[in-house]
Structures are given as structure tokens and as C-alpha cells.
Amino acid sequence: MAIASQYDSKKVEDKWYNYWMENKYFHSEVDEREPYTIVIPPPNVTGVLHMGHMLNNTIQDVLVRRARLKGFNACWVPGTDHASIATEAKVVAKLKAEGIDKNDLSREEFLQHAWDWTHKHGGIILEQLKKLGASCDWDRTKFTMDENMSASVIKVFVDLYEKGLIYRGYRMVNWDPVAKTTLSDEEVIHIEKQGNLYYLNYKIEGSDDVLTIATTRPETILGDTAICINPNDERFTHLKGKKAIVPICNRVIPIIEDEYVDVEFGTGCLKVTPAHDENDKMLGDKHNLEVIDILNDDASLNAHGMHYEGKDRFQARKEIVEELKEMGVLTKTEEHINKVGTSERTGAVIEPKLSDQWFLKMKDLAKPAIDAVVGDEINLVPDKFLNTYKHWMENVRDWNISRQLLWGQQIPAYFYGSGKEDFVVAETAEEALEKARRKTGNPELKTEELIQDKDALDTWFSSWLWPMSVFNGILEPENEEIKYYYPTNDLVTAPEILFFWVARMIMAGYEYRGERPFKNVYLTGIVRDKQRRKMSKSLGNSPDPLGLIEQYGADGVRVGMLLSSPAGNDLMFEEDLCKQGSAFSNKIWNAFRLVKGWEISEKAEQPETAKIAIDWYTSRFRKTLIEIEDHYSKYRMSDALMSTYKLIWDDYCSWFLEMVKPAYGQPIDAKTYKAVIEILEDNLKILHPFMPFVTEEIWQEITKRTPSEALIVARWPGLKEFNEDIISEFALASEVVAGIRKIRKEKNISFKNTIDLMVMNNEKASELFDPVILKMGNINAFSYVDKQVEGALSFRVKSNEYFIPIAGSIDVDAEIEKLQEELKYNEGFLKSVDKKLSNERFVNNAPEKVVAIEKAKKADAEAKIEAIKASLKSLR
């Protein structure tokens, strides 16, 4: 069957992905081989493929395909995260569009809608990953709300509660008024925003005196329960023991003293609003202050907001400012930049809120996780993230794990009374009933008298178990798979979830298996555009990944992503990189077509040029393979790809194939052809992790293969010794060939015409590559001389001089005239540079770098003048 004249990625990609799936190459089972395991960072079940996913999953696929080729039992576990806040928001929006209010539904009814949504939209991103070539073990696909995954989460919650690590507390939390749920500290993004600082006068009870406070949130004055001064601040000694009157609501509040107040900050008088600021809450607890919450769950003002009740907090702020102005209370307003906490999921401005929530103590869990990363058990790549990790873990706060949501694992706490401690924690309602009966001493207590906590667990509380739960290691800690596949090898993820997910997985791993969950954490950079902006739909600067694959092929896009992706550094993505990747696919394909187009002769002798070429390329390949392995060991994917790219594009396509190519119309000898195919197959093996489709297509076109002989399960080349001398000798020979080609081009000497070549071998260079120079330069006669050749064109390679006699090849008079023009120009240029360098003022005052550049120009001009004079001398 004829080989297609052009590489068609659309036909090839579907064909081979289906073939790989049919033959179960991606699937892994426990066997005698050493395992290589990666668990996918589970994308949101409602998500679609974006450029960050493309980068992350391309890197994972490169690692897992290479491991498969190296003989490991490679297992890449895919899956999705139920993404409680994001998914619930989408379901609520869908219901709203249908005229249904979430609050009118029972939990069971809402969850049915959520599952319907998940079944319809969930997993789209996993299907899209297949277009990229992701070789995941799809039979193992997990979802964080799968029955056994949820059971693992509940089991861990109960265990941690019984260990005293999970507790219920009335604490200040981060409240998202859009999602109407709490958030952990890590889910709050602090953004610098322009705002105002309002200076307000509070009257002192029983006098005409006032004190001034400064606040960025004037609406919260309605929740003030004290004014605080520093006892050492002499400015306010007259206020000690007095009371102030809160404007608008006219509440009389105490003036308290505490050294917490910074005398240098603001006015020195601090309004204390315990319900709406964490630091104020601590002061309130210390001084037994009243707590007045002025906000509803949606951040509108409640009854404490008086005539602003029902109004949004920001609208109320505007109106309160106007009222304070009218009252003469607002004395001045200043522009003020401060960091505002916003929800990572909804973008809403976070409100501090006092609430009964569930928390997980983190200090004890963090210690082994710190030791593992600071030591050498777990590697962060690049290690620049180590100090950030260490600092965060050493200062970790208790994790707020409860969410006021329906979509997620429901907290397994069952209440049987109205008291704060009237609850039990159990994996099932039946176990809860038994515990409640024992705790209350009431054997008649019934299941219907127990009320399960309505809150769900934070999404990350399920995904922190991911490397264990995907192998059922929580429910069955001694099962065959968890013991074989765990700990996993590499984790590839983004730095922004280093604490959300990575650190917590490490904690869970040591808590539940006593060992690390993975050996290496490869932290990718952010995909940015040419202006260094993060790619996003909102900015309109992010291309559609599937559109890129459609245009450039999956291999082209994979290469484009990795060509500019140094570990841990941001990727400056340009579509031209995908074009370059696509061009590489075509280059490989055309090189293969060239080889397959040769006629093979069993009788022909192997030319010396072919033997030399094979020996050279074999050593070049072996040396490059060592470089590639080193790059892989350091997770320098971009460098590993670039070494592979240069080897195949430059050394193989541009040099090796030209060296072994038979003369026009002549066959290639069978021995050389066999070696060329073996070399091609080794090239395909090392290229396969980066470009799986084009490599499998060529591999299968070379000869008929059985499924067990497919490239995806071939054997990675082993490291072997190489000949450094032959590599160095070729480097010189290639420069000679390049010099010959340059002269041919400049002098319009057709390559079809043979020329003579003579060399003064000052370098004492080996003659090994002389036959190659003869062939690739189309040299008629190649000789060694001990002096310059008159009437010849010349060029240098290191200290060697090469001469090409020009009699009959060029117009000597025209060449002399041209060289004289060049000489005149370069002498004039040298004169101008000399003038500048002889100017002491310039040399003494100009930056060293500028002077060095001028000196380099002088040396370059002098070398050119010398070469031109030598050429003129040889022509006369």
C-alpha cells in the first residue's frame, strides 16, 4: 500500500487511539513488574478543557508513556472532582432558569437534580483529554462522589473525630454570601482594591466631646459594641472609663483599654465590631463584649441594620455614608488601597462571620508532612517552592471543613437534642443510633429522633484522600492494589493548589498509611500569552484547545506546549509553537517517506560513507539519550523535548539521511537500509512520549506488526557507551560541508557540478570523514596541501584552510571587483571604529559593555579584511 504523500493527523489520531483502547494498552493490573503510578489531579466534573489542563496532562502523558516504554507497569488513574461549590452553583442556576427555587426542594430532590446534571455534563473533560492522546487507565476512572469514595471520606471523618482531631466550634469564618457557605482560608484570594477610609466622630456620653475613628466599612458601625484605646496613649487618658454613642443607632458602648491598639495607626481609637472582624472578635472575647451580627447570609442587612434592613451591604454603605454626612458625623474621606478577601470560586467579597462549624486540627498532621518535604522523602520540582511550603505548613491554621451546601458528602454527625454536645458521629445512621442510645442511656431512642447535620464536607476533604481512595486504600487498607500501586511516583499539578491539595494529601498519606503518597511533585507554570497575561476566557486571550488540535494535530499541540515549558516557570504560549510542532510532524513523515522510497539491493556493497554515517549517528544518539535521561531525571521536559527535536531534525533528517542516501536512480544496499530502519525505530521510541500519534503511524508503516509489537509497548533504548571522537570529528566535517555549500551558493556554482577541494590540515584532523565530505560537497578530487593555493576561493574551519579552485567556475574579474568593494567598505568601517576607540573621553566614560562591543566590532572587521585580502591574493 502506498504511503500517503502528506501526514493527515485527523485520520491517524482517531485510528491509533481506538487501537490503543481496543488492545487495553492503558490498562494496568497488579503483576510482577515494578509499578509506575500517577493519579490525575481530578478536574471539576463540570469543567471543560483549557490550556492549563493541556499542559498538565501532556506532561503526565509524557511521563507515563515513557515509563511504559521502560518496562514499568504504568498506571495513570483518571477521574473528576464533584466540585461542591462550582457544581451546586451551576445546578442552582439551571433550576432558577426553570423557575425552581433551591430552597423549595428537599435535600433528596436537589441531589437528584445535581446527579442529573453530573450525568449529563460530567466527564466531558475526560473525553476531551482523549483527543490530546492521554493514555489514562479509563477502566479505573473515579469520581469523588462514587459510593466507595464517599464511604472513604465518611470513614476518615469519623476516625479523625474519634482521635480528637475534628471538633465543632463557634468561630469566625470566611463567609461567601453568593454561595452562602463558609470557605477555608486557602479558598480566599486577597486582591488589592481601591476603596475609601472614612473618618467618623462618635459623641462621648454626657459631654460635648467627640472621638474620631477611621473605618473602611461604615455600614458595620451598626454592629459596634465598644471603642478601644491603648492605655499608654496619653492623647486619650481623658476617655478612660467613659462611654461613646454609635451614630445612627445611638447605641451607648464602653470605651475599653487594650495594648492591642497600635497608637501609630489611624486615629488611635479603634471601633470594635466582634461579629464582623476576627481581631475584633478576639478583643470582644477578652473584654466580654456583646456580639451583634448585622448581616443576613446573602450579605444584606438584617433587623440590626434598622431602616437599611434588606439592602445589600454595598448599597447600604453608600446610603449610610450620605446619612453620616448629613448628620455631620463624617469629617473626611481618604482614598485607601487595601487587600480584600474574595471567594476563589464565586469572586464574591468575603464576609467574616461567626458560625458553628466543623474544624480539623492541623498542627499534628502537618509535622510529618513538613519533615517529608524538608527532608528527601518527597521532592518539590522546582525546589523554589520549598520555603513557601515550609512557611505555610509551620503556620497552618485549623481547617474549616464544613460547607453550607447540599452537593457533597453530608457530615456524619447526628443530633438528638438541642444542647451543643447533643450529637454523635458515626459512619451510618444505624451506628449513630447505637452510639446515641449509649450516650443518652435511653435504649428507646429511635432513628427518626436523630437529625443528621445538614452541612456537606469541603470538596478538598475528599480529594486529599485521592491517591489512597482510588485504590480503595481507606476502606480496605491491606488490599492488593493499594499495597502494589501506593505510594505513587509522580504528581503533576499547579503551584496554586500546593496547599489546597498537595500538602493535605501528604498529611493524609502519613496519617493513614504511614508513608508518602508520591515521591516527586512536578509543579507546572501558568500558561500566559505574549503580554504575560494569564490565559482566561474572560480576557479572551485563551485559544480553544480542541480548535488547536483540529488545526495542528494533537502531536503538534503537545510539542507546542512543551517547547516553552520550563519546570515551575510560566509558559509564554504562542500559537506559532503549535505550528512548529505540526511542521515537525511533517518533517518526520517526509523523512520516513524518503527512506521507504528507496529501492533495496541485496547484492550492493555498503559504501564507506554509509558505514561512517551509521557509526557517527549511533554515537550521537547514545550521547543524546544520556542527556535526555538527565533532563527527565530533573523534570526538564522542555529540555528533553528540545534535545530529541534537534537530534531528529538536525542530526537525523538534515545530516544522516543525506549521508546514507543512494545516488539518484541507484538502490541502497540492504545492510545500510537495515541499519537506517533500526535507527529510525530508536528515534521513534524516544519521540513517542511527546508525539504518540505520528510515531505509532510510522512504526506500523515500517512493517506489519502484531498488537504485542506496537510502539506504545516497545522497549526504550538502553544506555550504552559512545565514541566521543567520532562526534567531534563529524562536527568539524559538517562545518567543512557547510563552508563548501556557502561558497557554492554565493558564487552560483550548481551542486550538480563537481568541484575540487584542497586543505591545509593545520588541525591534524582525522581523515575519517573525507568520504562524507566528498559525497556531500560533490567533490571531484580532495587533496591535502602544505601551502595556500593560488587562484582559489577559500574558507577556514578552526585553523584549517580549505581551497576551491575556480578556473572555469566563476568570472574572476567580477569576483575581484566584488571583493574590492567589500574590502573598501570594511576598511571604512574599521576606520570609524578605530576613531571611536581612540577617543579617550568615549573609552573612559562609556559603559564597559559598550566599549567591549566596539572592540569586538574592530576585531571582526580586521578578520574580515584579512580574509578578503587573502581571497584577492589567491585570485590575482
N, C-alpha and C positions, 0 to 999 in steps of 0.2 A: 504494500500500500504506500502511495506517495506521501511524503511528508509535507504538511501544509506550508505554503510559502510565507505565511505570517502567523505569529503566535496569537491565538484567539483565547484570551483569558476567560471570557464568558462561558465558552463551551468546556474548557478544560477544568475550571474550578468546580462546577456542579458535578461533572463526571467523576473526578477523583475524590471529592468529599463524600459522595454517595458510596463510592467503592470502599473508602476507609471505614465508613459506618457499617456497611454490609459485612465487612470482614472483621469487625469488632476490634480493630487495632487500638482504639482508645480505651477499651475496657480492661480493667485490671482485677485480678483475683489473687488472693494470697497464694504464693508459691515459694520455691526455694531461692529465687533471685533476691538480690538486695532491692528494697523498695526505694522509689524516689517519689515523694508526695508533695503536692501543692494543693491548698484549698483556696478557692476563688474568694476574693473579697465580695461577699454577696451584694449585688446591686439591688436597688429598690425594685420591688415586684412591679411597680407601676412605671419604671424607668424605660427610656429608650437610649440607644447607643449614642454617646457623644465622644468627643476627641480624647478626653481623659480615659474613658473606657478603652478606646482603641489602643492607646499607648500601653496602659496597664496590662491588657490581655494579650497584646502582641509579645510583650516581654515574657509573660508567663508561658505562652505557647513556644517561644524560642527555647526556654529552659526545659520544658517538658519534652519537646521533640528531640532535643539534644540528648537528654537523659535516656530516652527510648532507644536512640541510636547507640548509646554507650552500653546498652545491655541491661539497664536497670528496669525494674518492674514499675513503669511510670504510671502514676495515678493522679489525675487532676480533677478534683471534685468541684463540680459547678453547683450553683444554687442561687436563690434570691432571698432577700430580707423582706419581712412583712411591712417594714417602714411605717410604724403605727401612726405618727402624726401626718405624714405626707399622704398615706393611703386613706386615712379617715377623712382628711380634708377633701380629697377627690370624691369620695363616696357622698359626703355631705353636700358638696356642690351639685352632684348628679341628682340627688334626692330633691334638692331645692329647685332645680330646673323642672322637676316633675311635680312640683307643688307639695312636696312632702317635707315636714319638719322632723329632724332627727329626734327632737325631744318628745314627739308624739309616738315614737316607736319603742317597743320593748327591746331589751338587750338582744334577745334571740332574733327579733325581726331585723334589727340593724345589722347584726352579724351575717344574716342571710344575704342582705344586700351587699355587704363587704365581700363575702365569698363569691357572689355572682360577679362582682367587679373584678376580683382577682382571677377568677377562671377565664374571664373574657380578655383582660388586658395583661395579666401576669405572664411572665415568661417570654414576652415579645423580645426583650433584650437578649435572652439566651439564644433565640432563633437567629437574631442579627449577628451574634458572635460567630455562628457557624459560617456566615458569609466571609468573615475575616480569616477563617481557617482554624479556629480554636479547636484543639484536639482534646476536649474535655471528655471525661467518662460520663456520658449523658445518662447512662443507666443508674448512676449514683446521684442524680440531681436532687437537691434538698431544698426545702422551703422552711423558714424559721417557724412557721405555724403548722408544720406537719405534726401529726399526732405524737410521734415519739420524740420529736424535737421539743414540743411544748411540755411533754411529760418530763423531759430532762431539766427544763427551766424550773418547773414547779418543784422537782426533787431537790434541786440546788437551793432554791429559796428556803424550803423547809429546813434543810441541813444547816444553812448559814444562820437561820433564826435560832435553831436549837443550840448552835455554838455561841450564841450571844452576839453575833456579828451584824445581824439585821435587827433593827428596832424601829418603833413607831414614835415620832416626836413632833411636837408643835414648834415649828421652826420657821424662820424667814426663808422663803424660797423664791426662785425666779418664776414669775407667772407670765405665760403667753396669753394675752387677752383675746387673740384671734382664734388660736387652737383651744383656748380655755383649759390649759393644762400647765403643770409645772415642767420645768426643764432643769437638767443638771447644769452645773457651771460651764462645762465644756460645750454645751449647746447654745451658749450665749456668745454672740460676736460683738465685741466692743468697737464702735465706729465713732470717729471724731465728727461732731456735728456743731454747726454754728447755732448758738442759742442766745439767751439773754440772762443777765444777772439782775434781779430786781431787788432794790433796797426799800425795805418796809419799816415804818415806825409803829411800834407797839406802845400803847399807853401804860404807864405804871399805875397800878390801882391806888386810888386815894391821893393822887397828885397830878400836877400838870406835866410832869416829866415823861420822856419817852426813851425807849431804847431802839436801836436800829439793827435789824438783821438783814442778811443778803441771802436770797434763795433763787434757784433756777426753776423751782416748781411752786409758784404762788398758790396753785389750787390746793396744795397739801396743807396750807395753814389751817384749814378746817379740821385737820386731824392733829394739830399741835396739842401737846399736853404738858409742855414745860419750855422754859428758856434756860439755857445753860451758860454759865460764865466760868472762867478759870479763877480759882480762889486767890491766885497770886497776881492777878491782873488789877493793878491799882486804879485803873480807869473806872472800874465798876464796883468798888467797895461799897458805894452808896446804894447799890441794888441788892446787897445780900439780905436774905430773909424777906424780900418783898415779892409782890405778885404782879404779873403782866396781864393785859387784856388782849385776846386774839381779835384782830379786826374781823368784821363782818358777822362772825358768830358770837362775838363778845364773851367768849369763854374766859374765865379767870384761871390762870395757870401759875404754878410756882416758878420762881427763879431759883434754879439749883446750881450747885458748885461742883465742878469736876475738872481735874487736871487734863482730862482727855481733850479739852478745848485748846486749840492752838491759838495763842494770843496774837500771832503774826498773820493769821489767816482771816480774810473777810473783815467783819466789823468787830470780831472778838466776842460777839453774842451769837449763840447757836440756837436755832429753833429745834425742838426735839419732837419728832413725829414717829413714835415707835412702830406704828403699823406700816410705815412706808419707807423705811430705811434700815438697813441691817445694823449700822453703827448706832443709830438712834434706839433700836430695839435693845441693844446691849446696855445703853445708858438707862433706858426705861426699866429694864430688869434690876439694875443696880440700885435705882432710886425709887422702885415700886410705883412707877408712873402708870396712869391709865392708858389703855391701848384703844384708839379709835380708828377703825378702818372706814375710809370714806368712799371706797370703790366697790362696784359690782364686779363679777367675774369677767365682764366684757370691757372693763375699764371705764364704764360710765359712772357718774357719781350716784351714790345711794342716798338714803334719807339724811345722813350726816352732812350731805352736800347742800342741805337746805333748799333754797329756791333754784339751785343748779341741778337738783336731782334729775337723773335720766339723761343728762347731757354728757357727751363724750369728754374725756379728760382734757383733750387739747382745745376743744371748743370752750369748755368751762374755763380753761386757763385764760383765753383771750378776754372772755367776759368778766372774769374776776379782776384782771388787770385794769380794765376800764372802770370797774366799780371802785377799786382801790385808788385810782387816780381821782375820781370824783370825790372820794372821802378825804383826799389829801394825805393818804397814808403812804402812797408810792412817792418816794423822794427823788429817785433817779433810776435809770435803766442803762446798763452797760452791755455791749456785745461780749459774748463769752463762748469760748470753744471748750466743750467737754466731751468726754467719752460716754456714749450712750449705749447701753446693752440692748441688743436686738436679737430676735429669735433666729437661730440658724435655719429653721425650716420655713417660717412664715414671713420673716422680715419685720414682724411687729416689735415695737419698743416694749421692752420687758418692764414689768412692774414688780418691785419687791412685795411679797405678800406673806402674811403669817398663815400657816396652814398645818393641819395634821397630815403628815406624810411618812412614807417608809424610807429609811436610810440604811445604807450598808457602810459599816466601819471599814476604812481603807488602810489605816496605818500598818496593821499587822500583815495584811495581804500584800502590801507594797514592798515590804522588806526583801523577800526572796526575789521579787521581780527587779528590784534595783541591783541586787548583788549579781544576778544573772547577766545583766547588760553591761554593768560596770566591769564585771569580770569578763571571761571569754566564752561563756556558755552560749550567749546569743550575740550575734554581730549586727549592728546597725550600719547599713551602707547607704550613703556615705556616713562616716562617723562624726560629721559635724553636728549631727542631731543628738549626740550622746549627752552633752551638757544640758541641753534643753530637757531631755527626758529625765535626767537625774534631778534637775531642779524641780520639775513638776511633781515627780514621784515623792521627793522628800518633803514637799509641801502639800501633798494631796489632802483634800478635804473629804468628808464623808459624802457618799454618792446618794443623791436623791433618786430612788429607783421607781417611785410610783408616778403614774400619769393618769390624768382625769380623762381617760379615753375608753372606748369600748373595744376597739380593734387591737388585739394583743392578748398575751397570756394574763388571765384575771388573777389578781393577787389571792393566794390560797389562805386568806385569813377569814375566820368565821366568827361573827359577833353573836353573843347570846344575851347581852344586857346592855345597859346604857353607860356603864362605867368605862373609864379609859382602858382598864385592863380586862374587860369582859370579852375576851376573844381567845380563840385558839388558832394555831397554824397547823395545817395538815395537807397531805397530798390529795385526799379525796374527801367528799362530804361525809362518807361513812366513818373514816378515820377521825374527822373533825368531831362527829357526834360522840364517839367513844371518849375522845380527849375532853370534850366539854362536860360530859357526864361525870368523868373522874374529877375534873377541876371544880365543878359546882357541887359534887356529891349528890346530884339529882339523877337517879337512874331512869326517871320517867321523861327526861328531856327528849323532844322529838326533832327530827331533821328539819321540819318546816319552821321550827323556832330559831334555827340558825340563819343568819343573813351574811352571805359572803360579801367581802369588801368589793365595792363596785369598780375600783380603780384597776387599771392594767399596768403591767410592768414596762419599764423603759425598753425600747427596742434593743438597745445595746446589752441589756441583761440576758437576751437570748443569744445575740451574736458573739458575746465574749466566750461562749462555750463552743463556738463553731468547730475548731479543729478536733474537739473530742466528740461532740454530739453527732457530727456527720458519720462517725464510725460507731455510733451508739455506745460511746465510752462512758457516759454518765449512768445510763440505766443498766448496762452490763459491763462493768469496768474490767472484767477479765476476758472479754470475748476475743476471738481470734484476730479480728480485723484491727481493733484498737491497739492490740499488742504488736501487730505487724506494721501498720502504717503510721503509728504515732511514736515519737514526735515526727512532725512533718519536716521537710527540708528547707524550702524557701517560701517566704511570704513576700508578695509584691503588692505594694499598696502606696497610697498617697500620704505625704507627711501630715496633712491636716487631720487625719484620723489616728495619728500616733497615740493619742491619749484616749480618744473615744473608744478605740477598738484594740489597737496593738498592745498597749500597756495592760489593758484589762484581760486580754487573752493570756498574757504572760502570767498575771496573777492567778487566773483560774487554772492554768496548767499546773502551777506549783501547788495550788490548794487541792486539786482533785486527782492529780497523777504524780505529784512529787517530782515533776521534771518539766523542762521547757516544752512549749508547743511547737517550736520551729527553731532551726539553727541560725538562719540568716533572714534579715528583714531588709529587702531592697526598697528604698523609698524613692519613688519616681518624682520628677519635677512637674510643674504645672505647664500645660500646653498654652502658649501665648502666641499672639500674632506679631507681625514685624514691628509694631509700635510697642511691644512688650505688654500689651493688654491681655488679661486672661480671656481665653475664648469662652463666649457665652451667647446664648440665644438672644438675651436682652440687648447686647451690644451689636448683634447682627454680624459678628466677625468670625463666627464658627461655621465652617463648611459642614454639609451633611455627610457623615462618614460613609453611608451606603452610596451616596452620589459619587464620592471619590472612588469607591471600589468599582462602581459601574464604569467610570471613565478610565481609571488607570489599572484596574485589576487589583485583587487583594495583595498579591506579591508586591506590586508597585507601591501600594499604600503602606504596607508593612516596612518596606525599605525606607520610604519617605519619612515615616515616623521615627525610625531608629537612627537615621543618618545624623540627626541633630539632637540626640537624647542622652547627654552625659548623665551618669548616675546622680540623682538628687538635685540636679540643676534644671532650671526651667528649659523647656523645649521651644525654640523660636520657630514655629511651624510656617512653612510656605508651601503652597500647592506645587510649586516647581520641583520640590523634593520628590513628590509622588511621580511627577513626570520623569524625573531622573530614575526613579525606581522602575517605572514602566519601560524606559529605554534600556535599562539593564536586562530586563526580561527578554526584550527583543534581541539584544546583543548575544545573550547566551543561546537563544533559539537559533539565530543565524549562524553562530559558530558551530552548533550541532548539525545544522543542515549542510554546512560546508564539509564536515567530516563524513557524514553519511552519503555525500555526493561523490566521494572518491571511489574509483574502481580499485579493487584489491587484486594484487598479483601474488600468488604463492611462490612463484619462481624468482621474482626480482630480489636482488640483494639489498640489504639495508644500507642506505648511504651513510657516510661518516657524519654528515650534518645532522641526520635524524638521531643517530646514537648519542652525539654530543648534546642535542636538544633534550632528549629524554633524561640523560644523566643530570643535566642542569635543572630541568624543571622538577625532577624528583627531589633534589636537594632544596630547591626553592620552596616547594610545597611543604616539605618536612620542617623547614625553619619557620615558615609562616604558621604552620599548625601549632608549634610551640608558643608563638606569640599569641595566637588566638586562644589557646588554653589558658595562658596567663591573664588575658583580658577577661575571659569568663570567670576565672577564679576571683577576680576583683570586681565582678559585675559591671565591667565596662562594655556594655552591649554595643554601643555606638562604635567603639574601637574594634571590637571583634568583627562587626559587620564591615567596617572600612578595610580592615586587613584582608578579609575574604574578598571584598569587592575589587581591591587593587590587584590581588593575586589573579583573579579570574579575568578581569577586564584588561589589565595591562600585561601581566606575565603570560597568561594562557592565550587569550584571544589575539593580542597585538604582537606577541613575540613567538611563543611556542608553536602555534599553528602555522605561522609563516615559515618557521624554521623547518618544519616537517612536511609542509605542503609539497606534493609532487609537481613536477614541471607541467605546464599546460598540455593537456591531452595525454598525459602519462599516468599509469597506475601507481598506487602506493604499495610498497612491499608489505606483506602480511605481518611480519614481525613488528614493524613500526606501527601499523594500524592497530594491532592488538594492544600495544603499549599506550597508544593515544586513547583508546576506549577505556583502559584501566585508569588512566589519569583523569579522564572525563568523569568516570564514576566516583572517584575520590573527591573531585571538585563538587559534584552534586551532593555528596554526603555532608560536606561541611557547609554547603549553602542551604541545604534543606530546612534547617530550623528557621531561617529567615524567609525563604521563598519556597514554601512547601509544594505549591501547585505546579509551577513551571519545572521544578526539579523532578517531581514524580512523573510528569508527562514525558520528559526527555528520557528518564530512566526506563520507562516502559516502552518507549520507542526504540531504544537501543537494541533490544532483543525481547523475545517473548518471555514473560516471567510468570511464575506461579504466585498465588497470594502470599506464600511464605517468603518470596523473594522480592516483595515490594520494597521500594526505597524507604518508606516510613519505618520499616523494621530491619533495615540493613544494619551493617556494623560500622561504627565510627572508626576512622583510621587510627591506628596506634602511633604513638610517638616513637620515632626512630632516629638514628644518627644521620647527619647530613654532612656534605662536603662544603665547607665554607669557602675553600679556594675556588671551586668552580663557580660559585655565586659571585665572588669578587671579579673573577676573570670575565664572566659574562657582562658585568656592569661596565667594564672598560670596552668590551666588544660592542655592546649596544650603543655606546657613545660614538664609536667609530662609524657604525652603520648610520646613526643619526647625522653625523657630520657629512657623510657621503650624500645622504638624501637631501640635506640642506643645500649643498653645492649644486646638485642636480636641479633642484627647484629654482635656486637663484639664477643659475646660468642656462635654464631651459634646456637641460640635457635630458632627453627622453630616457625613461627607465628601460625601454626596450633596447637601447644602445648600450653595448658593453663599454666599460672604461678600464683603464689600468690604475693600479694603486701601488704606491711605494711608501715605505715607512722607515723613519729613523727611530729605532726601538730604544730610546733612552731609558724607558721604564723597565727594560728587560722583561717585557710582558710575555706570558705564555703564548705559544702558537696554537694552542688547543682550538680556539675559536676561529682560526683563519678560514677553515672551510665554510663556516657560517657567514663570515664577513663576505667571502667570495659570492655566496649564493644570494644573500640579502642585499648586497650592493650591486649585484650583476657585474662582478669584476671579471675581466678577461684574464689579467695577469696580476699577481700580488707578489711583490718582491721587497726585500729588506735592503736598505742603503745606509751608508755611513756619512753622507753629507746631503745638503739641500739640493733639490732637483730644480734646475733652471727651466723656465718656460712652463711652469706647472702651477695649478691652483693648490692652495694648502690650507690645512686646519690643524689645530692642536687638540690632543686629549691627554690631560696631565702634561708630562714633559715630552710625550711622543709627538713627532711631526709627521703628518700624512700628506702625500703629494698626489695630485691627479693631473697627469699631462693633458694639455688642452689642444694640442695640434689637431686641427680639423673639427674640434668640438664646438669652439666658440669664436667670435670675432675679437681677435686680440686687441686691435686698435680701440674698439668700442669699450672693451673691458678696462684698458689702461685709462681711457678718458673718464670712465665712471669712477675708477679708484682714485684718480687725481682729484675729482670733485669731493669725494668722501674725505680724502686727506686734507684738503683745504678747509672743509667745514670743521673737522675735528681739531686742526691746529688753531683755528679761530676760537673754538670753544675752550681749548686748553689755555689760550692766552687770557680769556676773560676770567677763568677760574684762578689762574696764577695772579692776576691783578687783584682779585678779591683777597686771596690768601697772603699777599704781600702787604696788605693794608693792616698795619698794627692795631689800629682802632677797632677794625672789624674782628680780628682774631682775639683781642683782649676782652671785648665787650659782648660778643655773640655767645649764646649758649654752647656748651661743649658739643652737644648733639649736632647743632647746625654746622659748626666748624668741621666735625668729623664727616658729615655728609659732603661738604665741599672737597675735603681731602680725598674721599672715595671717588668723587667725580674726576678729580685730577688723575688719580691712578688709573681709572678706567679709560680716560681719554688717551693717556700715554701708551697703554697697552694696545688700544685700537690703532693708534698712529704707527706703532712698531709693526703690528700685523699687516697694515696696509702697505707700509714701505717694503716689507718682506715680499708681499704679493707682487708689487710693482717690479721689484728687482728680478723676481722669477719670470716675469712676462717680457722683460726687455732683452 
